[in-house]
């Protein structure tokens, strides 16, 4: 079984366990049973986030003065617009922010003078080299200083979904620290925050959300990173996929719970009532951050989406419903953080015809490669 299949199998197994308890148990009397057995109920889509060449964009949605909605734009396709065309597509859609997963020079050049805020990624393959301060300084000089202030950098995402078991995990924090120091030396430290993108598989317990925690193995990796984020005021990037929860156990996880269409409380966690799975996932991470000493660390949902075809639940109607309701919801916050708008990135900008192995992987786009919208009821401005 290949890497993607292994991760998908683990993800579905985890979802099956969560679905059973959400469908058949209330919080009362279940916490002690769950605490020793329930792994993270949202395994991130590693197949979508491991691209070195992926890019993602944030469309300014009608969220008033709150944080914007993001849209990830994978590039695993042979029929996508050029970098210049994509940047122009931003402008025409009122796009105010972009995320790229590597310092693609064509993208950086196209962004000059646009005032589009950028989240710039450091590929996982570059992490080890960036543990050397001189290399980190060179990276910052070539990819940030050379384009600033013409390019409006916001965050540097050092690594994408590096798991604790990955040999590269030992390089993430040192690379973050060196990038941070290099930015400070360039007088950009106060303007650009340094973070990393993580998978929700780091959670050892996620149900109920108030008991969310990192496991012993994950804690060794993530706790020092949380401390760094708390000290520097940077957010943690987390990927959240209610879609995979539903397809993993459609008999026990209600579709309306995943699509934000439940008419009332689905489960109660103490004084907090949960009506959708997205909030439950996010709040489990907030609880885990608190337990790790990061009570002041914000979360940015760096990916979430619903495919339009490829599985029984992957339909245009379901995807449209999910995206529309999510966009309308994130301004409200979560039960744990009511009224706190959640910066959230939708996956993905375009369908990607070179992805796989699952057919759904090719159909997460909000737009077709010719830039035609797939959903008519989603507004980005």
C-alpha angles and dihedrals in degrees: 000000000000127000094265094048092049092052092045091051092050091046094052092046090053092047091051090058094048092047092055093055098041091050098043109027140057121214093256111095095358103084098081092049093048098043095072098041115029116097123192111308094210117060108187121238098256090179090064099041102044094075114120089197099048122119132192135198138203119222115204103242127193094274098130111224094342132103118293133247116250132214120203117219114203117198101204093122140085098222107054128124120267120264091256091050091050092052089049088050088057092054094048090051096046093253114175105175139038137190124203125182097217136020095269104185095208090055093047091050091049091051095057111123095002096105088221107152112237136211104199119201131214110216116237090240090063097052098091094052091050092061084080108082094216091053091049090050090050090050092051093046094050100040105030113016091044090058102033131136091010087063114049105224117195110166137009111214105205105202130348122240097335107178122217089245092055113101087226091065091084089061101050101082096040089050090049091051093048093048089048092051092046090053090049090051088053090051091247099105096102094048103045123051123211120220143141135233118242138189121239086236085087088079113096090186127022106158122108094024091226089063095050112142144158116247124241093265094045093044093060088057104035105035095072088047090051089051090052092050092047091051096046098038096240125142127240114242114224132179117223125189119176086169093071091047090058098046089046092061114004092163093063106023111071117231092221089056089057096042099048091246101112109126096215146003114321095188138356125227105191106293092347120093120204121207099167137035095231092066092046091055095047094047092049087059092048089054091049091051091051091051089050093052097263103113090139096048114109124215125231113195097223097186138016130146152139125229123232098220143002102078135047092261094041102096136138090245094052094044092048091049093049096049095043094048093043092053090049092046107046093073089064096059124217131292089263093045105029116188093011108123113229119225101224134178119210118216115252145018098188138015109257115218096190097058129101167041090202115055090228090066089071094053110054093103124122086202135035115240090263087062095251113144117246093201125050100194099060118096122195098185 
